[in-house]
Amino acid sequence: MALEKLARVDQRQSPTVVEIAKRAGCSIATVSRVLNRPETVAIDLRERILRIVDELGYVPNGSARALRSSRSRLIGLIVPTLDSAIFTRMLEGLESRLAPAGASLVYSATGYDLDREIRVVRNLIEKGVDGIVLVGSCHRKETLKLLREHRVRFAVTYALSEDVSIPSMGFDNRSGGALAASYLADLGHKNLAVIAGVTRENDRASGRLEGFLAMAERRGIDRSSIVVVESPYEFSRGRAAAKIILNQNRNVTAIFCGSDVLAVGALRACKDAGLSVPQDISMIGFDNLDIAEYLTPGLTTVDVPARLMGEQAANYFLADQNSLDIHSRVELETRLIVRQSTAPARDRQ
C-alpha cells in the first residue's frame, strides 16, 4: 500500500500527457501516437510535441509500474560505443554479478552524444529499470535531473566524479596518462606525440591527455613541443592521426595513444611509413584490450581494470539501502603492461 501511494504521488508531480497535449494544441491521442508510433504523425507536429516532452521532462510511467510491483531486477548500462570491445569487459563484469542475483542487464550506446544520452536515460526509466550505469562523469544536467527526479539509482564508471554525492566505480584517467609519460621519459624519449580521443565532452580522453602532458613537463619535456592529434576511437582514424604526426615531425620517437584501438591504427601507419616499432618509434596504448597482447609487436599499454569495475558497479546496485555507502565510491588502480612496442629512445635525425 505504501509503495502504491508513493507511485501515485510521483505521478501527480510529473508532467502528464494531458499537459503535453494542451501545450502542443493537439489531442491526447496524438501525443500518445507520437510516444508509441511516431511514424504515424506528421513530422512538424511530431517534432513540436517531442520538444515539449523534452522541456517538461516527461517520462512514461514505466518506473512507477515497476515500483508498484517491487523491484524490476533490471539494470541499464549506457556506453559511448559498442564497437572495438572497449567496454566489453565491464559489461561481462556486470553480468557476472547480476545474473546469479536474478537481475538482468540491458545496454545501449550513445555514439559519444550527450544529448542522445538524455533520450536513452528517459527510455530506460520508461522501461522501469532499477538502476543505470553511466560512463564518465561528464553528463548533461538534464540527465542527472531525470535520474534524481525519478529516484533511479545510478553510478558512473571509468572515472571518479568530483561530486562525492555521485556514486563512482572508476579510476583516475590522469594517473593513467601519467604512467605512460613517465615510462617513456625513463626510456629517454623526449620527442613525444599523443593521439588522444576527442576531448570535447569526454572527461576520460581529456584526463588521459592532461595527465600525460603534465607528467612529461614534470620530467623536463616542454609540453608545447609535444604533437597532439585528437581522433575518434577507430582503427582507421588512429592510422590517419599517426600519419599526420609523422608528417609534421619526423623526429618523434614515441607515441602515446589514448586507446588501444588508436594504437592499432598508429602501428599500421608506422609500417606504411617504413618505420619499425620499437626500433624507430615506441608506441603505448590504453585499455589493455585482448588484441594488445596478440599484436606484433605486443603492445605496451595502460591496463584498465574494466571487469572488476563492472563487478563493483553490480555490487552497488545489488546492495541494500543500509550498505550503499560501502559500495558507493570505489577507486581502482591502472597499471602499465610493458610489452614489445617500447624501447629506449634512438635519434631519428
PADREN-959900 format. One line per field, with one value per residue (C-alpha): z negated, y, x; residue number from 0. Coordinates in nm, 2 decimals, always signed. Layout:
<atoms>
up	[Z	...]
north	[Y	...]
east	[X	...]
pos	[NUM	...]
</atoms>
This chain:
<atoms>
up	[+0.00	-0.09	+0.24	+0.44	+0.26	+0.34	+0.71	+0.72	+0.56	+0.81	+1.09	+0.98	+0.95	+1.30	+1.62	+1.78	+2.14	+2.08	+2.01	+2.32	+2.53	+2.40	+2.47	+2.82	+2.90	+3.00	+2.88	+2.61	+2.87	+3.09	+2.81	+2.74	+3.11	+3.10	+2.80	+2.92	+3.30	+3.41	+3.77	+3.79	+3.70	+3.94	+3.89	+3.79	+3.53	+3.41	+3.36	+3.17	+2.93	+2.87	+2.79	+2.53	+2.39	+2.35	+2.20	+1.94	+1.87	+1.93	+1.89	+1.93	+1.61	+1.65	+1.34	+1.13	+1.26	+1.16	+0.82	+0.76	+0.85	+0.63	+0.80	+1.17	+1.13	+1.45	+1.47	+1.76	+1.90	+2.12	+2.30	+2.56	+2.81	+2.86	+3.12	+3.07	+2.74	+2.54	+2.29	+2.33	+2.02	+1.79	+1.94	+1.86	+1.51	+1.45	+1.59	+1.38	+1.06	+1.17	+1.33	+1.02	+0.82	+1.07	+1.22	+1.59	+1.79	+2.08	+2.26	+2.52	+2.70	+2.74	+3.00	+2.76	+2.79	+2.45	+2.59	+2.72	+2.37	+2.23	+2.46	+2.37	+2.00	+2.05	+2.24	+1.97	+1.70	+1.90	+1.90	+1.52	+1.46	+1.10	+1.18	+1.46	+1.51	+1.68	+1.83	+1.72	+1.51	+1.79	+1.85	+1.93	+1.62	+1.77	+1.75	+1.38	+1.31	+1.47	+1.27	+0.94	+1.00	+1.08	+0.80	+1.02	+0.86	+1.08	+1.08	+1.30	+1.42	+1.60	+1.39	+1.04	+1.01	+0.84	+0.69	+0.39	+0.39	+0.72	+0.68	+0.87	+0.96	+1.16	+1.18	+1.23	+1.60	+1.54	+1.35	+1.64	+1.88	+1.63	+1.62	+1.99	+1.99	+1.70	+1.86	+2.19	+2.01	+1.82	+2.17	+2.27	+2.51	+2.54	+2.88	+2.80	+2.96	+2.85	+3.03	+2.79	+2.81	+2.88	+2.56	+2.61	+2.35	+2.28	+1.93	+1.99	+2.30	+2.16	+1.83	+2.01	+2.23	+1.94	+1.72	+2.00	+2.07	+1.71	+1.63	+1.94	+1.83	+1.48	+1.64	+1.81	+2.15	+2.28	+2.33	+2.62	+2.81	+2.79	+3.10	+3.01	+3.25	+3.14	+3.30	+3.27	+3.14	+3.47	+3.62	+3.94	+3.76	+3.55	+3.86	+4.01	+3.69	+3.68	+4.05	+3.95	+3.67	+3.87	+4.15	+3.90	+3.70	+3.83	+3.51	+3.29	+3.12	+2.92	+2.95	+2.67	+2.78	+2.56	+2.66	+2.79	+3.09	+3.18	+3.12	+3.36	+3.64	+3.54	+3.57	+3.92	+4.01	+3.89	+4.11	+4.40	+4.34	+4.33	+3.96	+3.72	+3.38	+3.14	+3.31	+3.48	+3.27	+2.95	+2.90	+2.59	+2.58	+2.32	+2.20	+2.24	+2.48	+2.57	+2.91	+2.74	+2.64	+2.98	+3.20	+3.35	+3.16	+2.85	+2.74	+2.42	+2.27	+1.96	+1.81	+1.71	+1.46	+1.66	+1.55	+1.18	+1.24	+1.37	+1.07	+0.83	+1.01	+0.98	+0.61	+0.57	+0.75	+0.56	+0.22	-0.02	-0.14	-0.46	-0.29	+0.00	-0.14	-0.15	+0.23	+0.35	+0.42	+0.53	+0.67	+0.88	+1.00	+1.35	+1.42	+1.71	+1.90	+2.07	+2.40	+2.71	+2.86	+2.64	+2.63	+2.53	+2.75	+3.06	+3.25	+3.58	+3.71]
north	[+0.00	+0.24	+0.17	+0.24	+0.56	+0.67	+0.59	+0.79	+1.09	+1.07	+1.06	+1.37	+1.56	+1.46	+1.62	+1.43	+1.35	+1.60	+1.88	+1.80	+1.79	+2.13	+2.29	+2.14	+2.23	+1.88	+1.58	+1.34	+1.06	+1.25	+1.27	+0.90	+0.82	+1.03	+0.84	+0.50	+0.51	+0.84	+0.74	+0.79	+1.16	+1.44	+1.55	+1.91	+1.82	+1.52	+1.74	+2.01	+1.75	+1.59	+1.94	+1.98	+1.63	+1.73	+2.07	+1.92	+1.62	+1.38	+1.01	+0.75	+0.58	+0.25	+0.33	+0.37	+0.03	-0.13	+0.04	-0.10	-0.45	-0.43	-0.41	-0.49	-0.65	-0.47	-0.26	-0.03	+0.02	+0.32	+0.32	+0.56	+0.28	-0.09	-0.11	-0.24	-0.42	-0.12	-0.17	-0.54	-0.64	-0.41	-0.55	-0.90	-0.80	-0.65	-0.96	-1.20	-1.05	-0.95	-1.28	-1.50	-1.25	-1.28	-0.94	-0.86	-0.61	-0.40	-0.18	+0.09	+0.31	+0.69	+0.74	+0.98	+1.21	+1.35	+1.48	+1.13	+1.00	+1.20	+1.02	+0.68	+0.75	+0.86	+0.53	+0.32	+0.49	+0.42	+0.05	+0.07	-0.01	-0.03	+0.15	+0.29	+0.26	+0.56	+0.60	+0.90	+1.20	+1.44	+1.44	+1.69	+1.84	+1.71	+1.36	+1.38	+1.57	+1.29	+1.02	+1.20	+1.31	+0.95	+0.81	+0.58	+0.46	+0.54	+0.53	+0.65	+0.42	+0.48	+0.79	+0.93	+1.20	+1.52	+1.54	+1.29	+1.26	+1.07	+0.71	+0.62	+0.30	+0.40	+0.52	+0.84	+0.88	+1.15	+0.89	+0.65	+0.91	+1.00	+0.63	+0.64	+0.96	+0.86	+0.53	+0.70	+0.95	+0.66	+0.52	+0.85	+0.97	+1.35	+1.39	+1.28	+1.27	+1.19	+1.05	+1.14	+1.06	+1.35	+1.55	+1.77	+1.65	+1.34	+1.36	+1.03	+1.14	+1.48	+1.33	+1.09	+1.37	+1.62	+1.35	+1.27	+1.63	+1.72	+1.43	+1.49	+1.85	+1.74	+1.52	+1.81	+1.79	+2.11	+2.03	+2.28	+2.05	+1.75	+1.69	+1.63	+1.50	+1.42	+1.13	+0.93	+0.57	+0.39	+0.19	+0.40	+0.73	+0.62	+0.54	+0.88	+1.06	+0.89	+0.98	+1.35	+1.32	+1.15	+1.41	+1.71	+1.59	+1.32	+1.34	+1.19	+0.88	+0.77	+0.80	+0.76	+0.66	+0.73	+0.39	+0.05	+0.10	+0.41	+0.24	-0.04	+0.21	+0.40	+0.08	+0.04	+0.40	+0.34	+0.03	+0.23	+0.49	+0.22	+0.26	-0.03	-0.05	-0.02	+0.02	+0.35	+0.46	+0.34	+0.30	+0.29	+0.23	+0.25	-0.01	-0.34	-0.49	-0.86	-0.76	-0.58	-0.90	-1.06	-0.78	-0.79	-0.64	-0.69	-0.35	-0.18	-0.03	+0.11	-0.16	-0.06	-0.30	-0.30	-0.63	-0.55	-0.21	-0.39	-0.62	-0.33	-0.14	-0.45	-0.48	-0.12	-0.19	-0.52	-0.36	-0.29	+0.06	+0.01	-0.09	+0.16	+0.38	+0.09	+0.04	+0.39	+0.50	+0.25	+0.38	+0.13	+0.14	+0.15	-0.02	-0.02	-0.35	-0.35	-0.55	-0.53	-0.20	+0.02	+0.05	+0.31	+0.62	+0.63	+0.95	+0.96	+1.28]
east	[+0.00	+0.28	+0.45	+0.13	+0.08	+0.44	+0.39	+0.07	+0.24	+0.52	+0.27	+0.10	+0.42	+0.54	+0.41	+0.12	+0.01	-0.28	-0.03	+0.17	-0.14	-0.25	+0.09	+0.11	-0.25	-0.34	-0.54	-0.42	-0.45	-0.20	+0.05	+0.01	+0.08	+0.40	+0.52	+0.43	+0.40	+0.58	+0.59	+0.21	+0.23	+0.33	+0.70	+0.63	+0.37	+0.58	+0.89	+0.68	+0.54	+0.88	+1.03	+0.76	+0.82	+1.19	+1.11	+0.87	+1.10	+0.81	+0.88	+0.60	+0.52	+0.71	+0.92	+0.60	+0.47	+0.80	+0.78	+0.43	+0.54	+0.85	+1.19	+1.22	+1.56	+1.66	+1.98	+2.06	+2.41	+2.48	+2.81	+2.95	+3.01	+2.97	+3.25	+3.60	+3.53	+3.63	+3.35	+3.30	+3.50	+3.30	+2.98	+3.10	+3.18	+2.84	+2.66	+2.88	+2.74	+2.39	+2.28	+2.34	+2.14	+1.85	+1.90	+1.92	+2.12	+2.00	+2.25	+2.26	+2.52	+2.51	+2.78	+2.95	+2.65	+2.54	+2.21	+2.13	+2.22	+1.93	+1.69	+1.84	+1.81	+1.44	+1.38	+1.53	+1.34	+1.02	+1.12	+1.12	+1.49	+1.61	+1.94	+2.16	+2.53	+2.69	+3.04	+3.24	+3.15	+3.06	+2.68	+2.41	+2.23	+1.91	+2.03	+2.11	+1.79	+1.59	+1.76	+1.71	+1.35	+1.25	+1.46	+1.66	+1.98	+2.28	+2.66	+2.94	+3.23	+3.56	+3.61	+3.58	+3.32	+3.43	+3.08	+3.11	+2.74	+2.75	+2.85	+3.16	+3.34	+3.64	+3.99	+4.20	+4.25	+4.51	+4.72	+4.69	+4.82	+5.10	+5.21	+5.27	+5.46	+5.68	+5.78	+5.87	+6.08	+6.25	+6.34	+6.50	+6.23	+6.20	+6.03	+5.68	+5.34	+4.99	+4.69	+4.41	+4.05	+3.82	+3.84	+3.53	+3.27	+3.48	+3.65	+3.83	+4.01	+4.09	+4.21	+4.45	+4.59	+4.63	+4.79	+5.04	+5.13	+5.16	+5.40	+5.61	+5.65	+5.74	+6.01	+6.16	+5.99	+5.83	+5.47	+5.45	+5.69	+5.45	+5.25	+4.88	+4.62	+4.26	+4.08	+3.76	+3.83	+3.85	+4.14	+4.13	+4.13	+4.43	+4.61	+4.53	+4.63	+4.97	+5.03	+4.97	+5.21	+5.48	+5.45	+5.46	+5.76	+5.99	+6.19	+5.91	+6.04	+5.74	+5.36	+5.11	+4.76	+4.45	+4.31	+4.45	+4.21	+4.40	+4.73	+4.64	+4.59	+4.90	+5.11	+4.98	+5.07	+5.43	+5.45	+5.32	+5.60	+5.87	+5.93	+6.00	+5.83	+6.01	+6.34	+6.25	+5.95	+5.79	+5.41	+5.19	+4.82	+4.55	+4.29	+4.48	+4.22	+4.27	+4.41	+4.71	+4.88	+4.85	+4.98	+5.33	+5.50	+5.29	+5.15	+5.27	+4.96	+4.79	+4.57	+4.22	+4.05	+3.73	+3.59	+3.65	+3.49	+3.18	+3.17	+3.20	+2.92	+2.70	+2.77	+2.64	+2.32	+2.26	+2.34	+2.05	+1.99	+2.19	+2.51	+2.51	+2.78	+3.02	+2.99	+2.92	+3.28	+3.54	+3.87	+4.06	+4.42	+4.56	+4.90	+5.14	+5.17	+5.51	+5.54	+5.75	+5.63	+5.85	+6.23	+6.50	+6.50	+6.71	+6.79	+6.59	+6.75]
pos	[0	1	2	3	4	5	6	7	8	9	10	11	12	13	14	15	16	17	18	19	20	21	22	23	24	25	26	27	28	29	30	31	32	33	34	35	36	37	38	39	40	41	42	43	44	45	46	47	48	49	50	51	52	53	54	55	56	57	58	59	60	61	62	63	64	65	66	67	68	69	70	71	72	73	74	75	76	77	78	79	80	81	82	83	84	85	86	87	88	89	90	91	92	93	94	95	96	97	98	99	100	101	102	103	104	105	106	107	108	109	110	111	112	113	114	115	116	117	118	119	120	121	122	123	124	125	126	127	128	129	130	131	132	133	134	135	136	137	138	139	140	141	142	143	144	145	146	147	148	149	150	151	152	153	154	155	156	157	158	159	160	161	162	163	164	165	166	167	168	169	170	171	172	173	174	175	176	177	178	179	180	181	182	183	184	185	186	187	188	189	190	191	192	193	194	195	196	197	198	199	200	201	202	203	204	205	206	207	208	209	210	211	212	213	214	215	216	217	218	219	220	221	222	223	224	225	226	227	228	229	230	231	232	233	234	235	236	237	238	239	240	241	242	243	244	245	246	247	248	249	250	251	252	253	254	255	256	257	258	259	260	261	262	263	264	265	266	267	268	269	270	271	272	273	274	275	276	277	278	279	280	281	282	283	284	285	286	287	288	289	290	291	292	293	294	295	296	297	298	299	300	301	302	303	304	305	306	307	308	309	310	311	312	313	314	315	316	317	318	319	320	321	322	323	324	325	326	327	328	329	330	331	332	333	334	335	336	337	338	339	340	341	342	343	344	345	346	347	348]
</atoms>
